[in-house]
């Protein structure tokens, strides 16, 4: 599966998605890892926080790992340093996620290679909020 780059690929991925697991969703409303998922939640997406340090964020039960999430995930939105992303890609593939999205500023050749090996589409170095606003509105 390719690295998704074109506007049409991104639009299709966001339009098809219903459930987004957010790795590193923060309870701090000033952080992008809080206000990006909050925006997405306001647009109708089911947000699932994945953060072992909290019980609940944005009114949703938090899970310590992606493997603990009891529902199918369409997008795994990642707010972690690049060096932490390859095992997240592996876990996303293991749970049958539809797409891994590495937020703006996060790029990993190793994560991309693992995604390709798993046949898992990946987006890197793009803000899901900005892309949603730009392509869907």
MODELLER restraints for C-alpha pairs under 7 A, 6 or more apart:
rsr = mdl.restraints
at = mdl.atoms
rsr.add(forms.Gaussian(group=physical.xy_distance, feature=features.Distance(at['CA:1:A'], at['CA:116:A']), mean=5.34, stdev=0.5))
rsr.add(forms.Gaussian(group=physical.xy_distance, feature=features.Distance(at['CA:1:A'], at['CA:119:A']), mean=4.69, stdev=0.5))
rsr.add(forms.Gaussian(group=physical.xy_distance, feature=features.Distance(at['CA:1:A'], at['CA:120:A']), mean=5.49, stdev=0.5))
rsr.add(forms.Gaussian(group=physical.xy_distance, feature=features.Distance(at['CA:1:A'], at['CA:121:A']), mean=5.09, stdev=0.5))
rsr.add(forms.Gaussian(group=physical.xy_distance, feature=features.Distance(at['CA:2:A'], at['CA:116:A']), mean=6.63, stdev=0.5))
rsr.add(forms.Gaussian(group=physical.xy_distance, feature=features.Distance(at['CA:2:A'], at['CA:121:A']), mean=5.59, stdev=0.5))
rsr.add(forms.Gaussian(group=physical.xy_distance, feature=features.Distance(at['CA:2:A'], at['CA:122:A']), mean=6.95, stdev=0.5))
rsr.add(forms.Gaussian(group=physical.xy_distance, feature=features.Distance(at['CA:3:A'], at['CA:121:A']), mean=6.01, stdev=0.5))
rsr.add(forms.Gaussian(group=physical.xy_distance, feature=features.Distance(at['CA:3:A'], at['CA:122:A']), mean=5.10, stdev=0.5))
rsr.add(forms.Gaussian(group=physical.xy_distance, feature=features.Distance(at['CA:3:A'], at['CA:123:A']), mean=5.84, stdev=0.5))
rsr.add(forms.Gaussian(group=physical.xy_distance, feature=features.Distance(at['CA:4:A'], at['CA:10:A']), mean=6.55, stdev=0.5))
rsr.add(forms.Gaussian(group=physical.xy_distance, feature=features.Distance(at['CA:4:A'], at['CA:121:A']), mean=6.63, stdev=0.5))
rsr.add(forms.Gaussian(group=physical.xy_distance, feature=features.Distance(at['CA:4:A'], at['CA:122:A']), mean=6.04, stdev=0.5))
rsr.add(forms.Gaussian(group=physical.xy_distance, feature=features.Distance(at['CA:4:A'], at['CA:123:A']), mean=5.36, stdev=0.5))
rsr.add(forms.Gaussian(group=physical.xy_distance, feature=features.Distance(at['CA:11:A'], at['CA:135:A']), mean=6.07, stdev=0.5))
rsr.add(forms.Gaussian(group=physical.xy_distance, feature=features.Distance(at['CA:11:A'], at['CA:136:A']), mean=6.97, stdev=0.5))
rsr.add(forms.Gaussian(group=physical.xy_distance, feature=features.Distance(at['CA:17:A'], at['CA:74:A']), mean=5.28, stdev=0.5))
rsr.add(forms.Gaussian(group=physical.xy_distance, feature=features.Distance(at['CA:17:A'], at['CA:75:A']), mean=6.70, stdev=0.5))
rsr.add(forms.Gaussian(group=physical.xy_distance, feature=features.Distance(at['CA:18:A'], at['CA:45:A']), mean=5.21, stdev=0.5))
rsr.add(forms.Gaussian(group=physical.xy_distance, feature=features.Distance(at['CA:18:A'], at['CA:46:A']), mean=6.14, stdev=0.5))
rsr.add(forms.Gaussian(group=physical.xy_distance, feature=features.Distance(at['CA:18:A'], at['CA:74:A']), mean=6.46, stdev=0.5))
rsr.add(forms.Gaussian(group=physical.xy_distance, feature=features.Distance(at['CA:19:A'], at['CA:45:A']), mean=5.75, stdev=0.5))
rsr.add(forms.Gaussian(group=physical.xy_distance, feature=features.Distance(at['CA:19:A'], at['CA:46:A']), mean=4.65, stdev=0.5))
rsr.add(forms.Gaussian(group=physical.xy_distance, feature=features.Distance(at['CA:19:A'], at['CA:47:A']), mean=6.09, stdev=0.5))
rsr.add(forms.Gaussian(group=physical.xy_distance, feature=features.Distance(at['CA:19:A'], at['CA:73:A']), mean=5.32, stdev=0.5))
rsr.add(forms.Gaussian(group=physical.xy_distance, feature=features.Distance(at['CA:19:A'], at['CA:74:A']), mean=5.30, stdev=0.5))
rsr.add(forms.Gaussian(group=physical.xy_distance, feature=features.Distance(at['CA:19:A'], at['CA:75:A']), mean=6.60, stdev=0.5))
rsr.add(forms.Gaussian(group=physical.xy_distance, feature=features.Distance(at['CA:20:A'], at['CA:45:A']), mean=6.79, stdev=0.5))
rsr.add(forms.Gaussian(group=physical.xy_distance, feature=features.Distance(at['CA:20:A'], at['CA:46:A']), mean=6.12, stdev=0.5))
rsr.add(forms.Gaussian(group=physical.xy_distance, feature=features.Distance(at['CA:20:A'], at['CA:47:A']), mean=5.07, stdev=0.5))
rsr.add(forms.Gaussian(group=physical.xy_distance, feature=features.Distance(at['CA:20:A'], at['CA:48:A']), mean=6.12, stdev=0.5))
rsr.add(forms.Gaussian(group=physical.xy_distance, feature=features.Distance(at['CA:20:A'], at['CA:73:A']), mean=5.94, stdev=0.5))
rsr.add(forms.Gaussian(group=physical.xy_distance, feature=features.Distance(at['CA:20:A'], at['CA:74:A']), mean=5.94, stdev=0.5))
rsr.add(forms.Gaussian(group=physical.xy_distance, feature=features.Distance(at['CA:20:A'], at['CA:75:A']), mean=4.77, stdev=0.5))
rsr.add(forms.Gaussian(group=physical.xy_distance, feature=features.Distance(at['CA:20:A'], at['CA:76:A']), mean=5.82, stdev=0.5))
rsr.add(forms.Gaussian(group=physical.xy_distance, feature=features.Distance(at['CA:20:A'], at['CA:77:A']), mean=6.65, stdev=0.5))
rsr.add(forms.Gaussian(group=physical.xy_distance, feature=features.Distance(at['CA:21:A'], at['CA:47:A']), mean=5.91, stdev=0.5))
rsr.add(forms.Gaussian(group=physical.xy_distance, feature=features.Distance(at['CA:21:A'], at['CA:48:A']), mean=4.50, stdev=0.5))
rsr.add(forms.Gaussian(group=physical.xy_distance, feature=features.Distance(at['CA:21:A'], at['CA:49:A']), mean=5.93, stdev=0.5))
rsr.add(forms.Gaussian(group=physical.xy_distance, feature=features.Distance(at['CA:21:A'], at['CA:50:A']), mean=6.51, stdev=0.5))
rsr.add(forms.Gaussian(group=physical.xy_distance, feature=features.Distance(at['CA:21:A'], at['CA:73:A']), mean=6.31, stdev=0.5))
rsr.add(forms.Gaussian(group=physical.xy_distance, feature=features.Distance(at['CA:21:A'], at['CA:75:A']), mean=6.34, stdev=0.5))
rsr.add(forms.Gaussian(group=physical.xy_distance, feature=features.Distance(at['CA:21:A'], at['CA:76:A']), mean=4.92, stdev=0.5))
rsr.add(forms.Gaussian(group=physical.xy_distance, feature=features.Distance(at['CA:21:A'], at['CA:77:A']), mean=6.08, stdev=0.5))
rsr.add(forms.Gaussian(group=physical.xy_distance, feature=features.Distance(at['CA:22:A'], at['CA:48:A']), mean=6.07, stdev=0.5))
rsr.add(forms.Gaussian(group=physical.xy_distance, feature=features.Distance(at['CA:22:A'], at['CA:49:A']), mean=5.15, stdev=0.5))
rsr.add(forms.Gaussian(group=physical.xy_distance, feature=features.Distance(at['CA:22:A'], at['CA:50:A']), mean=5.64, stdev=0.5))
rsr.add(forms.Gaussian(group=physical.xy_distance, feature=features.Distance(at['CA:22:A'], at['CA:76:A']), mean=5.99, stdev=0.5))
rsr.add(forms.Gaussian(group=physical.xy_distance, feature=features.Distance(at['CA:22:A'], at['CA:77:A']), mean=4.74, stdev=0.5))
rsr.add(forms.Gaussian(group=physical.xy_distance, feature=features.Distance(at['CA:22:A'], at['CA:78:A']), mean=6.00, stdev=0.5))
rsr.add(forms.Gaussian(group=physical.xy_distance, feature=features.Distance(at['CA:23:A'], at['CA:49:A']), mean=6.63, stdev=0.5))
rsr.add(forms.Gaussian(group=physical.xy_distance, feature=features.Distance(at['CA:23:A'], at['CA:50:A']), mean=4.78, stdev=0.5))
rsr.add(forms.Gaussian(group=physical.xy_distance, feature=features.Distance(at['CA:23:A'], at['CA:51:A']), mean=6.40, stdev=0.5))
rsr.add(forms.Gaussian(group=physical.xy_distance, feature=features.Distance(at['CA:23:A'], at['CA:77:A']), mean=6.09, stdev=0.5))
rsr.add(forms.Gaussian(group=physical.xy_distance, feature=features.Distance(at['CA:23:A'], at['CA:78:A']), mean=4.86, stdev=0.5))
rsr.add(forms.Gaussian(group=physical.xy_distance, feature=features.Distance(at['CA:23:A'], at['CA:79:A']), mean=5.80, stdev=0.5))
rsr.add(forms.Gaussian(group=physical.xy_distance, feature=features.Distance(at['CA:24:A'], at['CA:33:A']), mean=6.70, stdev=0.5))
rsr.add(forms.Gaussian(group=physical.xy_distance, feature=features.Distance(at['CA:24:A'], at['CA:50:A']), mean=5.97, stdev=0.5))
rsr.add(forms.Gaussian(group=physical.xy_distance, feature=features.Distance(at['CA:24:A'], at['CA:51:A']), mean=5.25, stdev=0.5))
rsr.add(forms.Gaussian(group=physical.xy_distance, feature=features.Distance(at['CA:24:A'], at['CA:78:A']), mean=6.84, stdev=0.5))
rsr.add(forms.Gaussian(group=physical.xy_distance, feature=features.Distance(at['CA:24:A'], at['CA:79:A']), mean=5.32, stdev=0.5))
rsr.add(forms.Gaussian(group=physical.xy_distance, feature=features.Distance(at['CA:24:A'], at['CA:80:A']), mean=6.46, stdev=0.5))
rsr.add(forms.Gaussian(group=physical.xy_distance, feature=features.Distance(at['CA:25:A'], at['CA:33:A']), mean=5.01, stdev=0.5))
rsr.add(forms.Gaussian(group=physical.xy_distance, feature=features.Distance(at['CA:25:A'], at['CA:34:A']), mean=5.74, stdev=0.5))
rsr.add(forms.Gaussian(group=physical.xy_distance, feature=features.Distance(at['CA:25:A'], at['CA:49:A']), mean=5.53, stdev=0.5))
rsr.add(forms.Gaussian(group=physical.xy_distance, feature=features.Distance(at['CA:25:A'], at['CA:50:A']), mean=6.38, stdev=0.5))
rsr.add(forms.Gaussian(group=physical.xy_distance, feature=features.Distance(at['CA:25:A'], at['CA:51:A']), mean=6.25, stdev=0.5))
rsr.add(forms.Gaussian(group=physical.xy_distance, feature=features.Distance(at['CA:26:A'], at['CA:33:A']), mean=5.40, stdev=0.5))
rsr.add(forms.Gaussian(group=physical.xy_distance, feature=features.Distance(at['CA:26:A'], at['CA:34:A']), mean=5.06, stdev=0.5))
rsr.add(forms.Gaussian(group=physical.xy_distance, feature=features.Distance(at['CA:27:A'], at['CA:34:A']), mean=6.24, stdev=0.5))
rsr.add(forms.Gaussian(group=physical.xy_distance, feature=features.Distance(at['CA:27:A'], at['CA:57:A']), mean=5.81, stdev=0.5))
rsr.add(forms.Gaussian(group=physical.xy_distance, feature=features.Distance(at['CA:28:A'], at['CA:34:A']), mean=6.26, stdev=0.5))
rsr.add(forms.Gaussian(group=physical.xy_distance, feature=features.Distance(at['CA:29:A'], at['CA:35:A']), mean=6.04, stdev=0.5))
rsr.add(forms.Gaussian(group=physical.xy_distance, feature=features.Distance(at['CA:33:A'], at['CA:79:A']), mean=6.19, stdev=0.5))
rsr.add(forms.Gaussian(group=physical.xy_distance, feature=features.Distance(at['CA:36:A'], at['CA:129:A']), mean=5.56, stdev=0.5))
rsr.add(forms.Gaussian(group=physical.xy_distance, feature=features.Distance(at['CA:37:A'], at['CA:47:A']), mean=6.76, stdev=0.5))
rsr.add(forms.Gaussian(group=physical.xy_distance, feature=features.Distance(at['CA:38:A'], at['CA:58:A']), mean=6.86, stdev=0.5))
rsr.add(forms.Gaussian(group=physical.xy_distance, feature=features.Distance(at['CA:39:A'], at['CA:129:A']), mean=6.90, stdev=0.5))
rsr.add(forms.Gaussian(group=physical.xy_distance, feature=features.Distance(at['CA:40:A'], at['CA:129:A']), mean=6.88, stdev=0.5))
rsr.add(forms.Gaussian(group=physical.xy_distance, feature=features.Distance(at['CA:41:A'], at['CA:47:A']), mean=6.03, stdev=0.5))
rsr.add(forms.Gaussian(group=physical.xy_distance, feature=features.Distance(at['CA:48:A'], at['CA:60:A']), mean=6.47, stdev=0.5))
rsr.add(forms.Gaussian(group=physical.xy_distance, feature=features.Distance(at['CA:48:A'], at['CA:62:A']), mean=6.56, stdev=0.5))
rsr.add(forms.Gaussian(group=physical.xy_distance, feature=features.Distance(at['CA:49:A'], at['CA:57:A']), mean=6.54, stdev=0.5))
rsr.add(forms.Gaussian(group=physical.xy_distance, feature=features.Distance(at['CA:49:A'], at['CA:60:A']), mean=6.92, stdev=0.5))
rsr.add(forms.Gaussian(group=physical.xy_distance, feature=features.Distance(at['CA:49:A'], at['CA:61:A']), mean=6.87, stdev=0.5))
rsr.add(forms.Gaussian(group=physical.xy_distance, feature=features.Distance(at['CA:49:A'], at['CA:62:A']), mean=4.63, stdev=0.5))
rsr.add(forms.Gaussian(group=physical.xy_distance, feature=features.Distance(at['CA:49:A'], at['CA:63:A']), mean=6.33, stdev=0.5))
rsr.add(forms.Gaussian(group=physical.xy_distance, feature=features.Distance(at['CA:50:A'], at['CA:62:A']), mean=5.52, stdev=0.5))
rsr.add(forms.Gaussian(group=physical.xy_distance, feature=features.Distance(at['CA:50:A'], at['CA:63:A']), mean=4.83, stdev=0.5))
rsr.add(forms.Gaussian(group=physical.xy_distance, feature=features.Distance(at['CA:50:A'], at['CA:64:A']), mean=5.65, stdev=0.5))
rsr.add(forms.Gaussian(group=physical.xy_distance, feature=features.Distance(at['CA:50:A'], at['CA:65:A']), mean=5.77, stdev=0.5))
rsr.add(forms.Gaussian(group=physical.xy_distance, feature=features.Distance(at['CA:50:A'], at['CA:66:A']), mean=6.28, stdev=0.5))
rsr.add(forms.Gaussian(group=physical.xy_distance, feature=features.Distance(at['CA:51:A'], at['CA:62:A']), mean=6.23, stdev=0.5))
rsr.add(forms.Gaussian(group=physical.xy_distance, feature=features.Distance(at['CA:51:A'], at['CA:63:A']), mean=6.00, stdev=0.5))
rsr.add(forms.Gaussian(group=physical.xy_distance, feature=features.Distance(at['CA:51:A'], at['CA:64:A']), mean=5.10, stdev=0.5))
rsr.add(forms.Gaussian(group=physical.xy_distance, feature=features.Distance(at['CA:51:A'], at['CA:65:A']), mean=6.89, stdev=0.5))
rsr.add(forms.Gaussian(group=physical.xy_distance, feature=features.Distance(at['CA:52:A'], at['CA:63:A']), mean=6.35, stdev=0.5))
rsr.add(forms.Gaussian(group=physical.xy_distance, feature=features.Distance(at['CA:52:A'], at['CA:64:A']), mean=3.78, stdev=0.5))
rsr.add(forms.Gaussian(group=physical.xy_distance, feature=features.Distance(at['CA:52:A'], at['CA:65:A']), mean=6.92, stdev=0.5))
rsr.add(forms.Gaussian(group=physical.xy_distance, feature=features.Distance(at['CA:54:A'], at['CA:62:A']), mean=6.44, stdev=0.5))
rsr.add(forms.Gaussian(group=physical.xy_distance, feature=features.Distance(at['CA:55:A'], at['CA:61:A']), mean=6.07, stdev=0.5))
rsr.add(forms.Gaussian(group=physical.xy_distance, feature=features.Distance(at['CA:55:A'], at['CA:62:A']), mean=5.12, stdev=0.5))
rsr.add(forms.Gaussian(group=physical.xy_distance, feature=features.Distance(at['CA:56:A'], at['CA:62:A']), mean=4.86, stdev=0.5))
rsr.add(forms.Gaussian(group=physical.xy_distance, feature=features.Distance(at['CA:63:A'], at['CA:69:A']), mean=6.21, stdev=0.5))
rsr.add(forms.Gaussian(group=physical.xy_distance, feature=features.Distance(at['CA:66:A'], at['CA:91:A']), mean=6.89, stdev=0.5))
rsr.add(forms.Gaussian(group=physical.xy_distance, feature=features.Distance(at['CA:67:A'], at['CA:91:A']), mean=6.89, stdev=0.5))
rsr.add(forms.Gaussian(group=physical.xy_distance, feature=features.Distance(at['CA:67:A'], at['CA:95:A']), mean=6.33, stdev=0.5))
rsr.add(forms.Gaussian(group=physical.xy_distance, feature=features.Distance(at['CA:72:A'], at['CA:97:A']), mean=6.72, stdev=0.5))
rsr.add(forms.Gaussian(group=physical.xy_distance, feature=features.Distance(at['CA:73:A'], at['CA:97:A']), mean=5.05, stdev=0.5))
rsr.add(forms.Gaussian(group=physical.xy_distance, feature=features.Distance(at['CA:73:A'], at['CA:98:A']), mean=6.74, stdev=0.5))
rsr.add(forms.Gaussian(group=physical.xy_distance, feature=features.Distance(at['CA:74:A'], at['CA:97:A']), mean=5.42, stdev=0.5))
rsr.add(forms.Gaussian(group=physical.xy_distance, feature=features.Distance(at['CA:74:A'], at['CA:98:A']), mean=4.60, stdev=0.5))
rsr.add(forms.Gaussian(group=physical.xy_distance, feature=features.Distance(at['CA:74:A'], at['CA:99:A']), mean=6.25, stdev=0.5))
rsr.add(forms.Gaussian(group=physical.xy_distance, feature=features.Distance(at['CA:75:A'], at['CA:97:A']), mean=6.40, stdev=0.5))
rsr.add(forms.Gaussian(group=physical.xy_distance, feature=features.Distance(at['CA:75:A'], at['CA:98:A']), mean=5.81, stdev=0.5))
rsr.add(forms.Gaussian(group=physical.xy_distance, feature=features.Distance(at['CA:75:A'], at['CA:99:A']), mean=4.81, stdev=0.5))
rsr.add(forms.Gaussian(group=physical.xy_distance, feature=features.Distance(at['CA:75:A'], at['CA:100:A']), mean=5.76, stdev=0.5))
rsr.add(forms.Gaussian(group=physical.xy_distance, feature=features.Distance(at['CA:75:A'], at['CA:101:A']), mean=6.75, stdev=0.5))
rsr.add(forms.Gaussian(group=physical.xy_distance, feature=features.Distance(at['CA:76:A'], at['CA:92:A']), mean=6.99, stdev=0.5))
rsr.add(forms.Gaussian(group=physical.xy_distance, feature=features.Distance(at['CA:76:A'], at['CA:97:A']), mean=6.92, stdev=0.5))
rsr.add(forms.Gaussian(group=physical.xy_distance, feature=features.Distance(at['CA:76:A'], at['CA:99:A']), mean=6.22, stdev=0.5))
rsr.add(forms.Gaussian(group=physical.xy_distance, feature=features.Distance(at['CA:76:A'], at['CA:100:A']), mean=4.77, stdev=0.5))
rsr.add(forms.Gaussian(group=physical.xy_distance, feature=features.Distance(at['CA:76:A'], at['CA:101:A']), mean=5.92, stdev=0.5))
rsr.add(forms.Gaussian(group=physical.xy_distance, feature=features.Distance(at['CA:77:A'], at['CA:100:A']), mean=6.23, stdev=0.5))
rsr.add(forms.Gaussian(group=physical.xy_distance, feature=features.Distance(at['CA:77:A'], at['CA:101:A']), mean=4.78, stdev=0.5))
rsr.add(forms.Gaussian(group=physical.xy_distance, feature=features.Distance(at['CA:77:A'], at['CA:102:A']), mean=6.17, stdev=0.5))
rsr.add(forms.Gaussian(group=physical.xy_distance, feature=features.Distance(at['CA:77:A'], at['CA:103:A']), mean=6.99, stdev=0.5))
rsr.add(forms.Gaussian(group=physical.xy_distance, feature=features.Distance(at['CA:78:A'], at['CA:101:A']), mean=6.04, stdev=0.5))
rsr.add(forms.Gaussian(group=physical.xy_distance, feature=features.Distance(at['CA:78:A'], at['CA:102:A']), mean=4.98, stdev=0.5))
rsr.add(forms.Gaussian(group=physical.xy_distance, feature=features.Distance(at['CA:78:A'], at['CA:103:A']), mean=6.02, stdev=0.5))
rsr.add(forms.Gaussian(group=physical.xy_distance, feature=features.Distance(at['CA:79:A'], at['CA:102:A']), mean=6.95, stdev=0.5))
rsr.add(forms.Gaussian(group=physical.xy_distance, feature=features.Distance(at['CA:79:A'], at['CA:103:A']), mean=6.12, stdev=0.5))
rsr.add(forms.Gaussian(group=physical.xy_distance, feature=features.Distance(at['CA:81:A'], at['CA:106:A']), mean=6.61, stdev=0.5))
rsr.add(forms.Gaussian(group=physical.xy_distance, feature=features.Distance(at['CA:82:A'], at['CA:106:A']), mean=5.33, stdev=0.5))
rsr.add(forms.Gaussian(group=physical.xy_distance, feature=features.Distance(at['CA:82:A'], at['CA:107:A']), mean=5.84, stdev=0.5))
rsr.add(forms.Gaussian(group=physical.xy_distance, feature=features.Distance(at['CA:82:A'], at['CA:108:A']), mean=5.58, stdev=0.5))
rsr.add(forms.Gaussian(group=physical.xy_distance, feature=features.Distance(at['CA:85:A'], at['CA:111:A']), mean=5.91, stdev=0.5))
rsr.add(forms.Gaussian(group=physical.xy_distance, feature=features.Distance(at['CA:86:A'], at['CA:110:A']), mean=6.08, stdev=0.5))
rsr.add(forms.Gaussian(group=physical.xy_distance, feature=features.Distance(at['CA:86:A'], at['CA:111:A']), mean=4.23, stdev=0.5))
rsr.add(forms.Gaussian(group=physical.xy_distance, feature=features.Distance(at['CA:86:A'], at['CA:114:A']), mean=6.73, stdev=0.5))
rsr.add(forms.Gaussian(group=physical.xy_distance, feature=features.Distance(at['CA:89:A'], at['CA:100:A']), mean=6.79, stdev=0.5))
rsr.add(forms.Gaussian(group=physical.xy_distance, feature=features.Distance(at['CA:89:A'], at['CA:111:A']), mean=6.23, stdev=0.5))
rsr.add(forms.Gaussian(group=physical.xy_distance, feature=features.Distance(at['CA:89:A'], at['CA:114:A']), mean=6.73, stdev=0.5))
rsr.add(forms.Gaussian(group=physical.xy_distance, feature=features.Distance(at['CA:89:A'], at['CA:115:A']), mean=6.10, stdev=0.5))
rsr.add(forms.Gaussian(group=physical.xy_distance, feature=features.Distance(at['CA:90:A'], at['CA:114:A']), mean=6.93, stdev=0.5))
rsr.add(forms.Gaussian(group=physical.xy_distance, feature=features.Distance(at['CA:93:A'], at['CA:118:A']), mean=6.32, stdev=0.5))
rsr.add(forms.Gaussian(group=physical.xy_distance, feature=features.Distance(at['CA:93:A'], at['CA:120:A']), mean=6.65, stdev=0.5))
rsr.add(forms.Gaussian(group=physical.xy_distance, feature=features.Distance(at['CA:98:A'], at['CA:120:A']), mean=6.85, stdev=0.5))
rsr.add(forms.Gaussian(group=physical.xy_distance, feature=features.Distance(at['CA:99:A'], at['CA:120:A']), mean=6.10, stdev=0.5))
rsr.add(forms.Gaussian(group=physical.xy_distance, feature=features.Distance(at['CA:99:A'], at['CA:121:A']), mean=5.03, stdev=0.5))
rsr.add(forms.Gaussian(group=physical.xy_distance, feature=features.Distance(at['CA:99:A'], at['CA:122:A']), mean=5.67, stdev=0.5))
rsr.add(forms.Gaussian(group=physical.xy_distance, feature=features.Distance(at['CA:100:A'], at['CA:121:A']), mean=6.47, stdev=0.5))
rsr.add(forms.Gaussian(group=physical.xy_distance, feature=features.Distance(at['CA:100:A'], at['CA:122:A']), mean=4.73, stdev=0.5))
rsr.add(forms.Gaussian(group=physical.xy_distance, feature=features.Distance(at['CA:100:A'], at['CA:123:A']), mean=6.32, stdev=0.5))
rsr.add(forms.Gaussian(group=physical.xy_distance, feature=features.Distance(at['CA:101:A'], at['CA:122:A']), mean=5.74, stdev=0.5))
rsr.add(forms.Gaussian(group=physical.xy_distance, feature=features.Distance(at['CA:101:A'], at['CA:123:A']), mean=4.67, stdev=0.5))
rsr.add(forms.Gaussian(group=physical.xy_distance, feature=features.Distance(at['CA:101:A'], at['CA:124:A']), mean=6.09, stdev=0.5))
rsr.add(forms.Gaussian(group=physical.xy_distance, feature=features.Distance(at['CA:102:A'], at['CA:123:A']), mean=5.89, stdev=0.5))
rsr.add(forms.Gaussian(group=physical.xy_distance, feature=features.Distance(at['CA:102:A'], at['CA:124:A']), mean=4.60, stdev=0.5))
rsr.add(forms.Gaussian(group=physical.xy_distance, feature=features.Distance(at['CA:102:A'], at['CA:125:A']), mean=5.88, stdev=0.5))
rsr.add(forms.Gaussian(group=physical.xy_distance, feature=features.Distance(at['CA:102:A'], at['CA:126:A']), mean=6.81, stdev=0.5))
rsr.add(forms.Gaussian(group=physical.xy_distance, feature=features.Distance(at['CA:103:A'], at['CA:124:A']), mean=6.39, stdev=0.5))
rsr.add(forms.Gaussian(group=physical.xy_distance, feature=features.Distance(at['CA:103:A'], at['CA:125:A']), mean=5.25, stdev=0.5))
rsr.add(forms.Gaussian(group=physical.xy_distance, feature=features.Distance(at['CA:103:A'], at['CA:126:A']), mean=5.11, stdev=0.5))
rsr.add(forms.Gaussian(group=physical.xy_distance, feature=features.Distance(at['CA:103:A'], at['CA:127:A']), mean=4.99, stdev=0.5))
rsr.add(forms.Gaussian(group=physical.xy_distance, feature=features.Distance(at['CA:103:A'], at['CA:128:A']), mean=6.80, stdev=0.5))
rsr.add(forms.Gaussian(group=physical.xy_distance, feature=features.Distance(at['CA:104:A'], at['CA:125:A']), mean=3.96, stdev=0.5))
rsr.add(forms.Gaussian(group=physical.xy_distance, feature=features.Distance(at['CA:104:A'], at['CA:126:A']), mean=4.21, stdev=0.5))
rsr.add(forms.Gaussian(group=physical.xy_distance, feature=features.Distance(at['CA:104:A'], at['CA:127:A']), mean=4.77, stdev=0.5))
rsr.add(forms.Gaussian(group=physical.xy_distance, feature=features.Distance(at['CA:105:A'], at['CA:125:A']), mean=4.91, stdev=0.5))
rsr.add(forms.Gaussian(group=physical.xy_distance, feature=features.Distance(at['CA:106:A'], at['CA:124:A']), mean=6.28, stdev=0.5))
rsr.add(forms.Gaussian(group=physical.xy_distance, feature=features.Distance(at['CA:106:A'], at['CA:125:A']), mean=4.93, stdev=0.5))
rsr.add(forms.Gaussian(group=physical.xy_distance, feature=features.Distance(at['CA:107:A'], at['CA:124:A']), mean=5.50, stdev=0.5))
rsr.add(forms.Gaussian(group=physical.xy_distance, feature=features.Distance(at['CA:107:A'], at['CA:125:A']), mean=5.63, stdev=0.5))
rsr.add(forms.Gaussian(group=physical.xy_distance, feature=features.Distance(at['CA:112:A'], at['CA:122:A']), mean=6.78, stdev=0.5))
rsr.add(forms.Gaussian(group=physical.xy_distance, feature=features.Distance(at['CA:115:A'], at['CA:121:A']), mean=6.46, stdev=0.5))
rsr.add(forms.Gaussian(group=physical.xy_distance, feature=features.Distance(at['CA:115:A'], at['CA:122:A']), mean=6.52, stdev=0.5))
